[in-house]
């Protein structure tokens, strides 16, 4: 089956996921995770890609990124993959591929799904049973977004800035969003859009993107979700 074309819309966030090959680990130590974040900061800055949220799991990564130009995300992920894989192979005396093919990405309607997607990403370790609270997981953007802990990688989205007049007010407002778990329909919408590389958001937003890009923006399937719909944490 032909690959779907990438979304090339500057200024519109994308939810990106990349998985380890055969669902195997892509991080083998905390040093690996630190190196990945350093490289991501370097290449995202170089390619004008603003990272709003992230989580590093054992065998996959979730990112929420707004591209500054058409190929920002593509170039960022290419540079990141090349440099990080070289580091891993050199450090752990291995060779060959690390990632499961190309990354997947869905377009995110920031007006309705930006914070939902951020919560989805930052609560991934909770859903995986690794921690009981996202604050207890060291390798995500939660501590920066919710408490202001320094993180040079993260760039706050304009909508985040609208949560309050001060940094503390914004952090408290953001933290309050985590009082309730994501609804089942929200989880499924995010997972299906990501699996099929479509759009998550309002119906009129999907219509606008479909008309603008002349491509599918909604899932074309019906019936029970497949196992892959639940792969994305």
KALINSUL-V695719 format. One record per helix or strand of 2 or more residues. SS is the DSSP state (H for helix, E for strand). FROM is the first residue (numbers start at 1). TO is the last residue. Records with the same first field share a line. If there is no record, write none. Layout:
SS = FROM-TO / FROM-TO
//
This chain:
E = 13-20 / 49-56 / 60-67 / 104-108 / 199-200
H = 21-23 / 30-46 / 72-91 / 110-122 / 124-127 / 134-136 / 142-147 / 158-161 / 167-179 / 184-195 / 203-213 / 227-230
//
